[in-house]
Amino acid sequence: MKKTTLIIADDHPLLLSGTENFLKTRGYTILETATDGNTAYNNIINTQPDIAILDFDMPKLNGLEIAKLCQQHHIDTKIIILTLHKEEAIIKQIGVTIHGYILKDDTLQEIESCITQVIKGNIYKSKKLQEEIHLSDDTNTIKRLTPTELKILRYLAKDWSSSQIADHLFISKRTVEKHRSNVIHKLDIKSSQNALLLWVQKNPELFN
């Protein structure tokens, strides 16, 4: 059976080395490594690996920019993005220009599962990223919120902090946090307030 060929790029040498060594012990063929986006993209062009595992935030070109270039130039290499935090821009590209998205905290635990799924033609999202909010009817659910709760959600959609919202509405930060908790309860969200913010940002039309 042909071994899966990989390119790895990360501007943190220790993380790059750790990922490379781990994947080598698991039997993968590492064709090249890189610490910046330009080098990574050139490596992809020159070696045409099965998969490129790319840090999102790198000098010269970031992981998403490389993925879009690969798509534009019809390069078949599948792209897996690594990052420290949830990034809305990356989530929107899953299944479009990228095939996998893993948080760096979970890299060694999940990277094999991700590679396996991507090679099969599936997409893969880090388990923590799957803690998204699923509502049966978003519009009807929104109608359950009070005017104040809706107003706070609108500010959350603008990425305002609780302190900024409190100052703007002339209420205490504690009151804002209470409203946020009420929203999470009403929407039956079994996730974090960060997931609530992510959902708000993905559904701005519900707050117009």
N, C-alpha and C positions, 0 to 999 in steps of 0.2 A: 504493500500500500504506500502510495506517495505521501511523504511527510509534508505537513502544512508549512509553507514558507511565510516568514514574518519579517516586517521591519518595525522597529520600535523607536519612538522619538519622545524625548522628555528633556527639558532644560535643567532638570535637577539630576546631576550625575549619579548620586547615590540611589535615587529611585529608579533611574534608568538601568543601572547595574543590577539592582535587586530583581527587577522584572525580567531582565535578560537572563540572569543566572537561573531563576526559577523556571522559566519556560524551556531553557536548554535541558534542565533535569527532567522535564516532562516530555522530552523527545521532539520538540519543535525545532525547525531549522531557522536560525536568525541570520538573515542575509546581510543586514546592515543596521546600525544604530545612528541616531543623530541627536544633537542638542539644540537645533534650531529648525524652523519651519522650511526654510529654503533648501537646506541639506536634505531634510526628510522628503520633500517633494521630488528633488532630483534623484534620490535613492529609489523612490517608487517608480519613476520614469525608467530608470536604468535597469532595475532588477525585476519589475512587475511581480511583486510578491502576492500571495493569496490574500493576505491581510496586512494592513498597516495599523499599528496601535499607537495612537498619537495623543500627546498631552494637548489639552485645549489651549492653554496659555503659554505660547512659545514666542521667542523673538522672530521677527521678519515675517513669518506667516503663522497664524494659529491653526489648530487642528481643523476647524470648520472651513477655513479658507482653502486649506489643502484638499479637503473633501470636495468642495465645490469645483476646484480646478480639475480634479480627477474626473468628475462627472462631465464637465465641459469638454474635456479632451478624450472622453470615452475610454478611460482607463478602468479595467475590470477589477482592480484591487479593492477589496472591501475595507471599509474604515471603521475602526473602533476608537471612540474618544474617551480619554481619561480626564477627570477634573476633580478638584477638591470639593466643589459645591454644586448644587443643582443650578443649572443655567437654562432659562427659558429658551434662549436661542438654540441651544443644542437639542432640547426636547422636540422642538418643532422640526428638526432635520432628521429625526429617527425615521427610517424608512424612505427618506427622500435622498439625502446625500451620504448619510452614515447608516451603519448596520448595527452598531452596538454603542452603548453608553454606560460607563462604569465610574462610580465614585472611587477616588484613590484610596479611601479608607478600606474599601472592599476588594481591592485589585487582586491580590493573591488568592483570596477565597473564591472569587467569582470568575476570574479571567478564563479559566479552562472551560467553564460552562458557556461563557460568552463566545469563545472561539468555536466551540463545537456547534452552537446554534447558528452562528454566522456562516460557517462553512456549509451548513445544510441549506442556506438560503433564507434563514429566519432572521428576525431582528431580536436584539437582546437589550434589556434595560435593567440596570442594577436594582436589586430587590428593594433598596431604600427608595429608589425613584418610583417604584410601583405603588408606594403608599400615597396614591393620588386620590382625589375625592370623586366619588361616583354618585351622582344624584339621578333619580329616576325621571324627574321632571324639573329642570333647573328653574324655569320661569315660574311655575306654580310655587316652588319652594321659596323663591325670592319674595313672593307676595306675602309670605308669613313674617317677614322681617318688619320691624318698626321703621318709621322715617329716619330716626336717629341712627339705627343700625345700618340702614342703606347708605346714609351719608358717610358713615365711617368706612364702609366698604369701598365707596368711591375714592376716598383718600388713600385707602390701602392699595387700590389699583394704581395709584400714582406713586406707590412705594414710599409713602409717608410713614414715619415712625409713630408710635403711640404718643410720645412727647409732643411731636409736631401737631398731631391731630388735636391733642388736648389744648395746646396753646391757641390753635386756630378757632376752636369751638368754645373757648373759655370754660372748659371743664377740667377736672383733674385727670391725671394720667390713670389713676386707679379706676375712674369711671369708664375711660376708654377701654381698659383691659376687661372690665366687667361686660361691656357691650360685646367685645370680641368673644368672650366666653359664651355669652348668650347665643351669638350667631353660630358658633361651633356646635352648641347643643341643639339649636333649632334645625340646623342642616344635617344633624346626625353624622358629623364628621368624626371618624375614629382615627384621627391623625393629628399632626402638629399644627400650630398656627402658621408655620412656614408653608405647609401644604395648603392652608386656607388662602394665603397670599398668592401662591402659585395659581390656584384655581381662579381667583379674582382676576389675575392678570391675563389668563387664557380666555376669560369670558366677559370682556368689557362691554359687549353689547347689552348685557343684562342690566347694566346700571345707567343706561342713557335715559 
